[in-house]
Amino acid sequence: QVQLVESGGGLVQPGGSLRLSCAASGSIFRDYVMSWYRQGLGKQRELVARISISGLTNYADSVKGRFTISRDNVKNTVYLQMNSLKPEDTAVYYCCAAQLYMYWGQGTQVTVSS
């Protein structure tokens, strides 16, 4: 089992940047596929970005070219660098670790507004 704690959310103006972090503990981090999901108010949770065990990445079309997911297997942390933020990026962002099961963090709020 793995425990996940997200940080780095907040209020940012359109066009700004944020970096989310997700610290993992309790299991072998490098053996998990790590992802970021988000859920806007009244919307379904959606996949934002995923990074495989070997470091391959994929992104939702809506964030390609603006967001970058990365992982540090020494620090047991996955990151989401978000640039050129738009109001439609406003959501609660969740970290997810997947192996046989999926494990979720508690979420961190990102609000993009002027």
Residue pairs with C-beta under 8 A, 6 or more apart in sequence:
1 26
1 27
1 103
2 24
2 25
2 26
2 27
2 29
2 32
2 97
2 103
3 24
3 25
3 26
3 103
4 22
4 23
4 24
4 95
4 96
4 97
4 103
4 104
4 105
5 22
5 23
5 105
5 106
6 20
6 21
6 22
6 93
6 94
6 95
6 105
6 106
6 107
6 108
7 20
7 21
7 22
7 23
7 108
8 18
8 19
8 20
8 21
8 108
9 18
9 20
9 93
9 108
9 109
9 110
10 18
10 109
10 110
10 111
11 111
11 113
12 18
12 85
12 110
12 111
12 112
13 112
13 113
13 114
14 85
14 86
14 87
14 112
14 113
14 114
15 84
15 85
16 85
16 112
17 81
17 82
17 83
17 84
17 85
18 82
18 85
18 110
19 79
19 80
19 81
19 82
20 36
20 79
20 80
20 82
20 93
20 95
20 108
20 110
21 77
21 78
21 79
22 34
22 36
22 77
22 78
22 79
22 80
22 95
22 105
23 75
23 76
23 77
24 32
24 34
24 76
24 77
24 78
24 97
25 76
27 97
29 71
29 73
29 76
29 97
30 53
30 73
31 53
31 99
32 53
32 97
32 98
32 99
33 50
33 51
33 52
33 53
33 97
33 98
33 99
34 50
34 51
34 69
34 71
34 78
34 95
34 96
34 97
34 98
35 47
35 48
35 49
35 50
35 51
35 69
35 95
35 96
35 98
36 47
36 48
36 49
36 50
36 69
36 78
36 80
36 93
36 94
36 95
36 96
37 45
37 46
37 47
37 48
37 93
37 94
37 96
38 45
38 46
38 48
38 89
38 91
38 92
38 93
38 94
38 110
39 45
39 46
39 91
39 92
39 94
39 107
40 88
40 90
40 91
40 92
41 90
41 91
43 91
45 94
46 60
47 60
48 59
48 60
48 63
48 67
48 80
48 93
49 57
49 58
49 59
49 60
49 63
49 67
49 68
49 69
49 80
50 57
50 58
50 59
50 69
51 57
51 69
51 70
51 71
51 78
55 71
57 68
57 69
59 67
59 69
62 88
63 82
63 89
66 82
66 83
66 84
66 85
67 80
67 81
67 82
67 83
68 79
68 80
68 81
68 83
69 78
69 79
69 80
69 81
70 78
70 79
70 81
71 77
71 78
71 79
72 78
72 79
78 95
80 93
82 89
82 110
85 110
85 112
86 112
87 112
87 113
88 112
89 110
89 112
90 110
90 111
90 112
90 113
91 109
91 110
92 107
92 108
92 109
92 110
93 107
93 108
93 109
93 110
94 104
94 105
94 107
95 104
95 105
96 102
96 103
96 104
96 105
97 103
